[in-house]
Every structure is written in structure tokens, then in C-alpha cells.
């Protein structure tokens, strides 16, 4: 196959089982990612729209309490422990070589190629790749009385898996025994399955700060938004899987509606150095059934359920230390892992011109018996540069399975 087809197959090998699926992961800014995904209690105004709208009205540094913009923030994360991408190239080359050997009636070479292909397909069976990506824009006008923001972001998750058909074992074994079959490629039933979900949203945020009798302050925020959910399911045999045969009309479904996020934050301590927060994203549950591109495809349900996260943070002139905990569990998407994150992050500030970030998060819901790629302990790191109000943030994520990166441009003053 052509290289473009191989690349398409890389994106597209996936599952063939069950049930109800959680969708694309929530959008994260580069600052949040660098601090292990935290932010409910420490979000800056530009990031509050996507993290906790109440933080728009929370006390901020004097250099970031009038206006903030993110233009844009992008991130990507991939998990491919079994080098699935490299395996696909090898399999496609072997299929091409076996076809050439068969057409040339070169029995010995065909027997060798068939044995090699059978070993490759068996090794490839159930190997999985997962991709997450996100992008977002944000504008914020913070303040204690009435803060406001505008935002848009989108997140994508793709899980992909190869599936070896037992009937192919007999077909290739026959060629190994010397019985050439010029139609073997058309008869192969091993397949690639892809299942993807995407979530896009555009909305506004409002927040207000209340002074309590204790002298401490409580911030409340809400983000009404328009949400679009999408699913994509596509299944083809390894031979049929061509980039020019994709038909999104048969493979894609979508649903739109109104939803909203809620947030609260509470500052306390002798000098208000402590802050706690809670954010509830997607208060209205929504769900969307996938399409079935083949008769043997299951119709799957992508669920968008409320995600409740609490956080606490200690801030000073040159540091932030924070922790977040998901109170709700997100069920596995495709061949993935259930997730419920406990995250700890820190930021060290060098006179407002540079920031160093780090963090670690543990998945409390990690399922050792899942059929996909586990998400367990993840380490994160990042740097920020903010000369004269302009901002550049870069972050990375590593674990036994995942590698990720985020980049963000913005300004605050």
C-alpha cells in the first residue's frame, strides 16, 4: 500500500468489543499540564475558563488581574508501548512481497513470506495505540465584582487496535505448505478498528467574589456553553484499509446542545495564602451513539458525564503548591483505562519573568484487568517565560506508556 494508506492505518487500528464509553479527555492548558493537570485552586484568569470559572474573581498577582488572553494553547499525548506504528509498516511490506512472490509462482519465497506474515499478524493481535489532542483559545477580564471570559476549546481521543482473524492462520499455513493462493489478500479477514470521540465547546464565563463575615472571600463562577460531541468508528480488513475509502458520512455521528460548568473557590489564611476550589464540568449529562461501518460493528455510546474535581493550594510571592482530586470516575474509552486522578503540582516563580513547574499524578481507578493501555503514574514538567506581560508556556508528560507535550502563547497584565 502507499505510504499515505499506511499512515491512515496507523491512526485507525482499533477495537471490536462492548459497551458504554467515556469520551475525549478534558482540555488542559500548558500551565495545568506542567503541574500534573491541577488548576482548580490556582488557575490564572486565562486558564480559569477551562478549569474553574470561579477563579476569574479570585485574588491574582497585580500583573495578571486586568486582562488575559490565550492564543492558542495546544497539547498532544500518545501511548504506543508495542510500537504499533512500526509493526503496521512491516505488515504492509510483507503483504506486498507475498503478492509479488505468488504472482511470480515463486513457491519457496511465498512460503517464507507467508510464515513471516503469520508471525507478524499474531504478534500484532490486540496491540493498541491511543492518541489524545487538544486546542483552545481564551480571553478573560478578571475582577472581584463581575469577572467575565470567552473561550473555545476542543479535545480528541482515538483508541486503535489490530485484530487477528483465526481463519487467516489456516490461509497462511496453506501457503506455507506450498499451496499458492493468488486471491489470499482479498480473503484475509484480519482487520483494523478505530474508535474516536471529540468534544468541542464555545462559551462564556462569569464570576463574582463575596466577602464573608469571617473576612475571607468566596468566589462563585458559571460557564454556560454550547457543546458538540462527535464519534467516529471505522472497521476494515488490513487489505481494504485505504485512505481514499474513508466515508465519514457512514462512520461519524454528532450531537450538539447547551451545557454549563460550575465553580467555587474560597481563600483563607492570615494573608489569604490558602485557596480551595471545586469545579463541576458538564453538569448536564449527554450521550451519543456511534455509527456502525460494518455489520459486525457494535453500536457504542459516548457518555459526557459530570466531572467533579476539588483542589487546594498554598501560594506565595515565588511559589505555588497545589493538589487536585477527581471525586468522580471516568470510565474507559475504547481500549483505555478508567481514570480518577489524584494530582500534586508546584510552580516556582522567578520575579514574574520565568516559571519552573513540575508535578505527579496517580490514577486511583487504574484497572489492571483492562484490555488496553493502562494509565497509572504520570510525571509532568514545564517552563514559562513571561517578559513584559507576554507569555510562552511549554510542558511535557511522561509515564511507562505515555509521552505528551503542550505549547501555549498568551499575555496577561
C-alpha positions in Angstrom: 0.0 0.0 0.0 1.0 3.6 -0.4 2.6 5.4 2.5 -0.5 7.6 3.0 -2.6 4.4 3.4 -0.1 3.1 5.9 -0.3 6.3 7.9 -4.1 6.1 7.8 -3.9 2.6 9.1 -1.7 3.8 11.9 -4.3 6.2 13.1 -7.0 3.7 12.6 -6.4 0.2 14.1 -8.9 -0.4 16.9 -11.3 -2.4 19.0 -14.3 -4.6 18.4 -16.0 -5.0 21.8 -18.7 -3.8 24.1 -20.3 -1.1 25.9 -20.6 2.4 27.1 -17.5 4.5 26.6 -16.3 7.7 28.2 -15.1 10.3 25.6 -12.3 12.7 24.9 -10.3 13.8 28.0 -10.9 17.3 29.3 -8.9 20.1 27.8 -5.8 21.2 29.7 -3.7 24.3 29.3 0.1 24.1 29.2 0.4 25.5 32.7 -2.0 23.0 34.1 -0.3 20.1 32.3 3.1 21.1 33.6 1.6 20.9 37.2 0.2 17.4 36.7 -3.2 18.6 35.4 -4.0 20.7 38.5 -5.6 24.1 38.5 -9.0 24.1 40.3 -7.5 26.2 43.1 -4.7 28.1 41.3 -5.9 28.9 37.7 -4.8 32.2 36.3 -7.6 34.2 34.6 -6.7 33.0 31.1 -6.9 29.4 32.2 -9.9 29.7 34.5 -12.4 29.5 31.7 -11.4 25.8 31.1 -10.5 24.9 34.7 -12.7 26.7 37.3 -14.6 29.8 36.3 -14.7 31.0 39.9 -11.0 31.7 39.7 -11.8 34.7 37.4 -12.9 36.5 40.5 -10.1 35.2 42.8 -7.2 37.4 44.0 -4.5 37.4 41.4 -1.0 38.9 41.1 -1.1 42.6 40.3 0.5 41.8 36.9 -2.3 39.5 35.9 -5.6 41.0 37.3 -6.8 43.2 34.4 -6.8 41.2 31.2 -5.6 37.8 29.9 -5.6 36.1 26.6 -4.5 32.6 25.4 -3.9 32.4 21.7 -3.6 29.5 21.3 -3.0 26.5 23.7 -2.3 23.1 22.1 -1.4 19.7 23.5 -0.9 16.1 22.4 -0.3 12.8 24.1 0.4 9.4 22.6 0.7 5.9 24.1 2.1 3.2 21.9 4.0 0.7 24.0 4.1 -2.1 21.4 5.4 0.1 18.6 2.2 -0.4 16.7 3.1 2.1 14.1 6.3 0.3 13.2 4.5 -3.0 13.1 2.0 -1.8 10.6 4.7 -0.7 8.1 6.3 -4.2 8.4 3.0 -6.0 7.8 2.1 -3.9 4.7 5.5 -4.6 3.2 5.2 -8.3 3.8 1.7 -8.4 2.2 3.1 -6.7 -0.9 6.1 -9.1 -1.0 3.8 -12.2 -0.7 1.6 -10.9 -3.5 4.7 -10.5 -5.7 6.0 -14.0 -4.8 2.6 -15.5 -5.5 2.3 -13.8 -8.9 5.8 -14.9 -9.9 4.9 -18.5 -8.8 8.0 -18.4 -6.6 6.8 -21.1 -4.1 9.8 -21.1 -1.8 9.8 -17.3 -1.4 6.0 -17.3 -1.0 6.2 -19.9 1.8 8.8 -17.8 3.6 6.7 -14.6 3.2 3.5 -16.4 4.4 5.2 -17.6 7.5 6.6 -14.2 8.2 3.2 -12.6 7.7 1.5 -15.1 10.0 4.0 -14.4 12.8 3.6 -10.6 12.3 -0.2 -10.7 12.4 -0.2 -12.9 15.5 2.3 -10.6 17.3 0.2 -7.6 16.2 -3.1 -9.0 17.5 -4.5 -6.8 20.3 -1.7 -4.3 20.1 -3.1 -0.9 20.8 -2.3 2.8 20.3 -4.0 5.8 21.9 -3.9 9.4 20.9 -5.1 12.5 22.8 -5.0 16.0 21.4 -6.5 19.4 22.4 -6.5 23.0 21.4 -8.1 26.1 23.0 -8.4 29.9 23.0 -9.4 32.1 25.9 -10.0 35.8 26.7 -10.6 36.9 30.4 -11.5 40.1 32.2 -10.9 39.2 35.8 -12.1 41.2 38.8 -13.8 40.7 42.2 -17.2 42.3 41.4 -18.1 40.8 38.0 -15.5 38.9 36.0 -16.1 37.6 32.5 -14.4 35.5 29.9 -14.9 34.0 26.5 -13.4 30.6 25.5 -13.4 27.8 23.0 -11.6 24.5 23.0 -11.7 21.0 21.5 -10.4 17.6 22.6 -9.9 14.4 20.7 -9.3 10.8 21.8 -8.6 8.0 19.5 -8.0 4.4 20.5 -6.9 1.9 17.9 -6.3 -1.8 17.8 -5.4 -4.6 15.4 -7.5 -7.8 15.4 -6.1 -11.1 14.0 -8.7 -13.5 12.5 -8.1 -17.2 13.2 -9.2 -18.1 9.6 -6.2 -16.2 8.3 -4.0 -18.6 10.3 -5.2 -21.5 8.1 -5.0 -19.5 4.9 -1.3 -18.6 5.5 -0.5 -22.1 6.8 -1.7 -23.5 3.5 0.7 -21.2 1.6 3.5 -22.2 3.9 2.7 -25.8 2.9 3.2 -24.9 -0.7 -0.4 -24.3 -1.9 -0.2 -20.9 -3.6 -3.4 -18.8 -3.5 -3.4 -15.7 -5.8 -6.5 -14.4 -4.0 -5.1 -14.6 -0.5 -5.0 -10.9 0.0 -8.7 -10.5 -0.8 -9.6 -13.3 1.6 -7.7 -12.0 4.6 -10.1 -11.1 7.5 -7.6 -9.6 10.0 -8.7 -6.1 10.5 -8.1 -2.7 11.9 -10.7 -1.0 14.1 -10.8 2.7 15.0 -13.0 4.4 17.6 -12.6 8.1 18.2 -14.5 10.8 20.1 -14.2 14.5 20.0 -15.7 17.3 22.2 -15.8 20.9 21.1 -17.2 23.8 23.2 -17.6 27.5 23.0 -18.9 29.6 25.9 -18.7 32.5 28.2 -17.8 32.6 31.9 -18.9 34.8 34.7 -17.7 35.0 38.3 -18.3 37.1 41.4 -16.5 37.4 44.8 -18.3 37.6 48.1 -16.8 38.8 51.3 -17.9 36.5 54.2 -18.4 37.6 57.8 -15.1 35.9 58.7 -13.3 38.4 56.4 -12.4 35.6 54.0 -13.7 35.6 50.4 -15.8 33.1 48.4 -15.8 33.2 44.6 -18.6 31.7 42.5 -18.5 31.1 38.8 -20.5 29.7 36.0 -19.7 28.9 32.3 -22.7 28.4 30.0 -21.5 26.8 26.8 -22.5 25.2 23.5 -21.2 21.7 23.2 -20.7 19.5 20.2 -20.0 15.7 20.6 -18.7 13.6 17.7 -17.9 9.9 17.3 -16.0 8.1 14.6 -16.0 4.3 14.1 -14.4 2.6 11.2 -13.6 -1.0 10.6 -11.9 -2.6 7.5 -9.7 -5.6 6.8 -6.0 -4.8 6.5 -6.3 -5.0 2.7 -9.4 -2.8 2.4 -8.0 -0.1 4.7 -7.3 2.6 2.2 -7.3 6.3 2.9 -9.5 7.1 -0.2 -12.2 4.7 1.1 -13.0 6.6 4.2 -16.6 7.7 4.3 -17.3 10.0 7.2 -21.0 10.0 6.5 -21.2 6.3 7.3 -18.6 6.4 10.1 -19.4 9.6 12.0 -22.2 10.8 14.3 -22.6 14.1 16.1 -24.8 15.8 18.6 -25.0 19.3 19.9 -26.5 21.0 22.9 -26.3 23.5 25.7 -24.4 22.7 28.9 -22.6 24.5 31.7 -19.8 24.3 34.2 -19.9 25.5 37.8 -17.1 26.5 40.1 -16.4 27.9 43.6 -13.2 29.0 45.3 -12.5 30.0 48.9 -9.5 32.0 50.0 -8.4 31.8 53.6 -5.4 32.1 56.0 -3.8 35.0 57.7 -2.8 36.6 54.4 -5.2 34.7 52.1 -2.3 32.4 51.2 -4.5 29.3 51.1 -7.1 28.7 48.4 -9.5 25.8 48.0 -11.7 25.1 45.0 -14.3 22.9 43.4 -15.3 22.6 39.7 -18.1 20.7 38.1 -17.7 20.3 34.4 -20.6 19.3 32.1 -23.4 19.5 34.7 -26.0 18.2 32.2 -25.2 14.5 31.2 -25.2 13.9 27.5 -24.7 10.8 25.4 -24.2 9.9 21.7 -24.4 6.6 19.9 -21.7 5.7 17.4 -22.3 4.6 13.8 -21.6 1.0 12.7 -19.5 1.0 9.5 -19.8 -2.8 9.1 -22.4 -5.3 10.2 -20.1 -6.8 12.8 -19.5 -3.4 14.5 -21.2 -2.8 17.8 -23.0 0.5 18.3 -21.3 2.2 21.2 -22.3 5.0 23.4 -20.1 8.0 24.2 -21.2 9.5 27.5 -20.4 13.0 28.7 -21.0 12.9 32.4 -20.4 15.5 35.1 -16.7 15.6 36.3 -16.3 16.9 39.8 -12.8 18.0 40.9 -11.7 19.5 44.2 -8.4 21.3 44.9 -6.3 23.1 47.5 -3.3 25.4 47.0 -0.8 27.4 49.0 0.6 30.4 47.2 3.4 32.9 48.0 5.3 35.6 46.1 7.6 33.0 44.5 5.8 29.7 44.7 2.5 27.7 44.3 2.0 24.2 45.7 -1.3 22.6 44.8 -3.3 19.3 44.8 -6.4 18.2 42.9 -8.6 15.2 43.3 -11.3 13.9 40.9 -14.3 12.9 43.0 -15.9 11.1 40.0 -14.5 8.3 37.9 -14.3 8.5 34.2 -15.0 5.1 32.6 -12.6 3.7 30.0 -12.7 5.0 26.4 -12.1 2.2 24.0 -9.1 0.1 25.0 -8.1 2.6 27.6 -8.2 2.8 31.4 -10.7 4.1 33.9 -9.4 7.4 35.3 -9.7 9.2 38.6 -6.7 11.4 39.2 -5.0 12.5 42.4 -2.5 15.2 41.3 0.1 17.3 43.1 1.9 20.1 41.3 4.2 23.0 42.0 5.3 26.2 40.4 8.4 28.3 41.3 8.3 31.9 40.0 11.5 34.0 39.3 10.3 37.6 39.7 7.4 37.1 37.3 9.7 36.6 34.3 10.2 32.8 34.4 8.4 29.9 36.0 9.5 26.3 36.6 6.8 23.7 37.0 6.6 20.1 38.0 4.0 17.5 39.1 3.0 13.9 39.5 -0.4 12.3 39.3 -1.7 8.9 40.2 -4.7 7.2 38.6 -6.8 5.9 41.6 -9.1 4.0 39.2 -6.4 2.2 37.2 -7.7 -1.2 36.2 -5.1 -4.0 36.0 -7.6 -6.2 34.1 -8.4 -3.7 31.3 -7.8 -4.7 27.7 -6.0 -1.5 26.7 -3.2 0.8 27.7 -3.1 1.5 31.4 -2.8 5.0 32.8 -1.1 4.9 36.1 1.6 7.2 37.5 2.5 10.2 35.3 5.2 12.8 35.8 4.9 16.3 34.3 7.2 19.3 34.0 7.1 22.7 32.3 8.6 26.1 32.0 7.0 29.5 31.5 8.5 32.8 30.2 6.6 36.0 30.7 8.6 39.1 29.8 6.6 42.3 29.8 3.2 40.5 30.1 3.7 38.2 27.1 3.7 34.5 27.9 5.2 31.3 26.5 4.4 28.1 28.3 5.8 24.7 27.4 5.0 21.4 29.2 5.7 17.7 29.0 4.4 14.5 30.3 6.0 11.1 30.7 5.0 7.7 32.1 5.6 4.0 31.3 3.1 4.3 28.5 2.5 7.9 27.6 4.5 10.8 26.2 2.9 14.2 25.9 3.7 17.9 25.1 1.9 21.2 25.4 2.6 24.7 24.0 0.8 27.9 24.8 1.1 31.6 23.8 -0.7 34.4 25.6 -0.5 37.6 27.5 -1.6 38.9 30.9 -1.4 42.3 32.6 
